Amino acid sequence: MLLSINARRHSPADADRPWAVNTRWDFSDHNVLVIGGTSGINLGIAQGFAQAGAKLGVVSRSQEKVDAAVNTLSAHTEAIGFSADVRDYEAIAVCNREFSERFGPIDVLVSGAAGNFPASVAGMSVNGFKAVMDIDLLGTFHVLQSAYPFLRKPGSAVINISAPQAFQPMEMQAHVCAAKAGVDMLTRVLAMEWGCDGIRVNSIVPGPIADTEGMARLAPTQEIQSAVTASVPLGRHGNKEDIAAAAMFLASPVASYITGAILPVDGGWSLSGVASLGDALKTMASS
């Protein structure tokens, strides 16, 4: 594992490229499986590891997206993909097993499948609430438990993708608040249970990330986008490279004594600004 850091001062032009210009990771001896890794933040994570030389596997429901992601990743490394739904335990277990059979033990497992839509509790169907719980929380359990036999012991890193709703109450997001709070607690419990095997388990909490389906869904208007930007202490949306950099840090030996951590990568948004999105969603729903 090689990490080369150039600590020169950023120029203003580098403000939205925090790691691409300053760090060089080498994961060429690592096998990385990203669940949900065919779009958005998760694909950005997969691309970061691929560019660092890791052997990659991606999983999502859409075979079309899987094929496109594998084609993109294969420009940098050896990559394979699987079409499966995290709500189907047996299907996810097959993905974990076949990836391990192809490349060897899993060094880095990223669990990032998620579902979301704005809705009040009074206006939400039972099936809507259940769908988010099944994808976010039960799906994370399926991914992690079924991967356990195939994780490198000792030495592997598990990274769950959480959300600020896990610890910040937000109107129109009760389903996500409940599900992601469960994901964070699962992260902490597994850090305790699997620590004896030399497996580290952490969560990343992305803030508002530009050019992702999640932000397009939760901030569909320019007015809401601007309000979100204004509520971030660092004054900008994040990008997928920000999250990829955090994932590679957590997967690296630099973070070898970090486990059970819930790491916000959000420009300080979770300190005070998250509630503004809930207010905007409530106003949008009532208009």
N, C-alpha and C positions, 0 to 999 in steps of 0.2 A: 504494500500500500504506500503510495507516494502522494504527498501533499506539498505543492509548491505555492507559496504565497508571496505576491508582490505587494508590499504595503505602501506603495506610492499613494499620494493624495488623489482622490477622485477629482476629475474635472467636472464641471456642470453637465457636460454631455454624457457623462457616465452615470448620472444619478439613477437611471432606471435599469442599469446593467451592473448590479453590485458585485456579482461573483464572476461573471464571464471574463472580465478584464483583469482580475486579481488572483484567481485561484486555479490550480490545475490538479484534479484528482486522478488517481489511477486505481480503478477497480477491476483491472484486467483478470484478476484471479478470483472474482466473485460471481456468483450466480444470483440474479435478482429477479424476483417475481412480483409484478405489480398487478393487484386485483383492481379492476376498473381503469386499467392503464391505456385506454384507447382514445381518450379525449381529455381536454381541460387540464386541470392541475395534475392529475395522475399521469397523463401522457407526457406532460412537462417533466415530471420526476423520472419517468422511464427514459426520456431523451437525455436527461442529465447523466444518468448511469450509463446509457449506451455510449455517449460521447466520451465517457471515462473508461470505456473498454469492457464493461461487465457483459456477461452473457445474460440476455433478457428474455423474460416471458411476460405476456400480458393476457389479461382475461377480461371479457365483458360479454354482455348478452348478444350484441350485434355482430354477426360474422363479418358483415361488410366493414364495420369499424375495426374489427380485429385484423382483417387483411390489410387495411390501409395503414394501421399502426405498425404492423410487422414490416411492411414495405418501407416505411419511413425509418424505422429503427435499424433495419438491415443495411442501411447506408453506412452505419458506424460499427456494427457488431453482429454477432450471430444472435438471431431472435426468433422466437416461436410464439404462437398465439393460440388461445383456446376460447371457444364460445360457450359460456356457462352463466347461469344466474346464481348470485350469492344466496338466494333463498332456497336453493336446491343443494342440500348438504352433500349428497352423493356425487353430484356433478362437479362441485368444487373440490371434493376429495380426489377425484380423478385428475383434475388439473394439477394439483399439488404433486400427486404421485408421478404423472407422466413427465412433468417438468424435471423432477428429481431423477427419474430414470434416464432422461436425455443428458442432463448436465452434471448431476451429482447433487449433494446436499444443498439446501437453500441457505445462502448466506444472508440475504436481505429479503424480507417479506414486507411489502407495502399493501395495506388493506385500505382501499379508498372508495369503494362503492357507496353511493349515497343517493337519496331521493329527497326532493323538497318541493314545496309549493306554498304560497301564502294563503292562509285560511284561519279564521277565528275558530275557537273551540265550539261555539254555538252553531257555526255554519259548516263544520267539518263532518264528513261521514265517518262512521266507524271504520269502514274499509280504507278510507284515506289515511286515518291515523295508523291503522295496522300496517299499511303498505310501507310507511316510512320506518316504523319500528322493525318490520321484517327485513328491510334492505339494510338500514344503518346498524341496528343493534344485533339482531339475530344473524344477519349476514356477516358481521364482523366475527361473531362467535363461530359461525361455520368455517370461515376462512382460517381463523387462528387454530381452532381445535383440530381441524383436519390436516393442517400443515405441520403440526407439532412433531409427528414421527419423521418428517423429512427435513427439519431444521438442523443446521450444523450445530453440534454440541461438543464442546463449547464453541462460542464465537459468533453466533448469528445475531442479527438485529431485526426486530419486528417494529414497524412504524405504522401506527394507525393515523388516519386522517380524520380529525375531529372538526369542530366548528365552535365559534364563540358562544353559540346558543347553549353549549354544554354547561356554561357557568354564568351566562348573562341572560336573564329573563328577557324575552322579546315578544311583543304582541304579534299575533298572526303566525307564530312559530312554536306553539306548544308541543306539537308532534316532534319537531326537530330538537327542541330543548330536552325533551324526555329521552329521545333516542341517543343523542350525542353525550348527555350526562352519563348514560349507561356505558357508552364506549369508553369514556375517560376512566370510569371506575374499573371497567374490565382491563384497561391498560395497567392500572395500578396493581390490581390483584394478580395479574399474570406476571408482572415484574417481580412480585414476591414469590409466586409459585414456581416460576421457571428460572429464577436467578441461580438456583443450585445447579442447573444444567449449563450455566454460562450463556444463557439467552437474555438479551436485553430487550425490553419492551417500552416504547415511548409513543407519545402522540404529538402530532403537529396540528396546531390550530391556525389555519390560514385566515388572514383578514380579507378585505375586499381585493380580489385579484382580477385584473383587467382581462378582457377577451376570453371569458369563460362562460359556460352555460349558466352556472350558478348565479353569477352577478347579473347576467341578462334577465334571468327569471325574477330575481329579488329586487333589482333596480332597473326596471324596464324603460324608464324615461330619463332624458338628459337631466331633468330637474332633480330626480332622486340620485342619479350618479354624482351630480355636483355637490349635493348635500352630504353624500357619503365621503367624498374627497375632502370636503371642508371639515369633517369630523375626525379625520385621521391626523394625529399630532405631527407626523412627518410630511403631511400635505400632499400625498399622492396615493394612487392605487398601487398595489403590489403587482408583480408579474410572476409568471410561472417559474422563471429562473430563481426567484427568491425562495420558493418552496422547494425546488430541486436542490438548491444549495443547503437548505436546512436538513433535508433528508440525507444528503451525502455526508454532512457533518455527523448526524446521529448514527449513521451506519459505519463511520470510520473509527479507527483506533483512537483518534483524538477524543472521542466521546466514550471511551471504554469503561468509564466509571459513572456513566449516566444511565439510569434506568428508572422507570416509573414517572418520568417527567412529562408534563403537559406543556408544550412549548408554543406560545403564541408567536406567529410570524406575521405581524399585522400592522407594523408601523405605529404601534401604540393604540390602535383602534379600540381594543377591548378595555382599555383603561377608563374610557368615558364615552366613546362615540357610538358604540354598537346600538344603543337604544334608539338613536336617531333613525335607523333603518326601520325598526318596528313602528315608530311614529309615522314614517312615510308610507309604509305598507297599510297601516290602519286608515290613513287619510285617503289613499288611493282606493281602498276597498269601499269607503263610504261615499265616494264621489260618483 
